[in-house]
Amino acid sequence: MTDETTTSAPASSAAAADGPTGPVEHLDVVVVGAGLSGVGAAARLRAAFPGRSIAVLEARAVSGGTWDLFRYPGVRSDSDMATLGYSFRPWVDERSIAPGAAILQYVRDTAAETGVEQLVRYRHRVVGADWSSDDDRWTLRVETGAAGTTGTTTLTTSFLFLASGYYRYDRGHRPELPGEAAYQGEFVHPQQWPEGLDTAGRDVVVIGSGATAMTLVPALAAGGARVTMLQRSPTWVAALPSRDRRLLPRARRIGLRASARVSRWRGIATGLVTYRFSRRAPERTGRILRERVAARLPEGFDVDRHFVPRYDPWDERLCVVPDGDLFRAIREGSARVVTDTIAGFTPRGVRLTSGEELPADVVVTATGLTLQLFGGVRMTVDGREVEPAEHVTYKGAMLDGVPNMAFAIGYTNASWTLKIDLVVAFVERLLRSMESRGESRVVPTAPTGSRGLGELTPLIDLRSGYVARGVHLMPRQGERTPWRLHQDYLRDLVLFRLGRVRGDGLTFGSAGGRAPWPGPAPAPAPAPAPGPKTTPPTTTRPTRPKDRP
């Protein structure tokens, strides 16, 4: 992996149209983002359409997305890797709750093995996307180059897939804390963790009670810090094993990939059953979670104050602690939990409303993300600006009234990638259907009248802080399929893979004189002249990823 911009799609599979200042490169599909979602989407689409021009535009200098961005101690998955991994390239490591570095390597290895790495153009930030119904194309405005040397370029594409996540990469949520100016120590946000920060032997206060805080606290304690997790209110927590102990013994009987697929389906089934049970019996679920937490904590620990929230399980995302590492740090005395509010700061610590002062050489503000949809890309359709909050989602993957565009937003109650895999499979079906009928446009069309959408609600229905802060930015969802996002993999499996493509809220068509999507297949590239060995052309047909989960 290098920081250099990789080559674009081969000339044989990309067309050029004349723009106002010269030729504009046209691509059949553009994927925005080279993280976990973008690499997976590009791999599947490249395998499905080997003769088409595809590019992945990545704003940063490297791939990996979240798993390269976050560098704080202990960063890891909060979903089991059997289900977070790709269906076409199963996770075969027995570490089911994996460290961030292992996930990053998995994403990059997948990009290399599937040929996606050759499609990625680094330091290409898409800032605008304008749809024209006259020629059924998106025109993309792209900033290129490193900070301080930014240039601009224009591309067009027949289909746009946005896999750039749902939060800002350049900054996390950092509220102003009361009296923080008095503090003379060091403030750190996990999203911008300083390289080389040494906390061994120091007092560290981690403000927050979400997944990031619960990851940081045991990791910092293991590194020799004296850690306090300061939370305003508690979060539901479950301890899960960090390793899949059945994977390798089972592999000796049926093979590693088959064993990994068994683990994947076991993870899917377990997740569905526990989620459904928790929503149908929240009080009982809460009692079970409380009992399991109490069993891992010292006698006399105030479990109700520090680990029993006021909301039901899964009103906010459940936090996972692998092998109970947070509870172990509390038992050993290297970490503690304080539930209180901040009254102010002293030069060397945090003053609480209760009057207690927490000594702090370092204060970590694990206060969450700043929500940003579609990587901040500003879209227009025939000159009219697209405000996502004014649109309804189709299958949680497209926006009504916005043609030839899909986006990647995963599950909140299960592994992110499970949903993305279904979305990309549906996009494949869409594009094949359009190609077979000579069409160049597909647009979700929301119903009206008595059998309309029903009551509209935000796309993401969690009460988490980052969702609440950005709810006004989110698209809406209706009450009925296909205008509602189901947090149910099996139901979505049927909807996306077996459900109707036509006659189910989508309108298809073609602009006058436009070739069907994405145009006739290109002629094979001429054989290269003899010369030094070069990278094989990206038009070589890759091995198709299997569709079976």
Helices and strands as residue ranges (DSSP letters): G 11-13, E 15-19, E 22-32, H 36-48, E 54-57, H 66-69, H 81-84, H 100-114, G 116-119, E 120-121, E 124-132, E 137-144, E 151-162, G 180-182, E 186-188, G 190-192, E 203-207, H 211-222, E 226-231, E 237-240, H 247-254, H 256-280, H 282-295, H 303-307, E 319-322, H 325-332, E 335-339, E 342-346, E 349-352, E 357-359, E 362-365, G 373-376, E 378-381, E 384-385, G 388-390, E 393-394, E 398-399, E 405-407, H 416-437, E 441-444, E 457-458, H 465-470, G 471-473, E 476-477, H 489-497, E 506-509
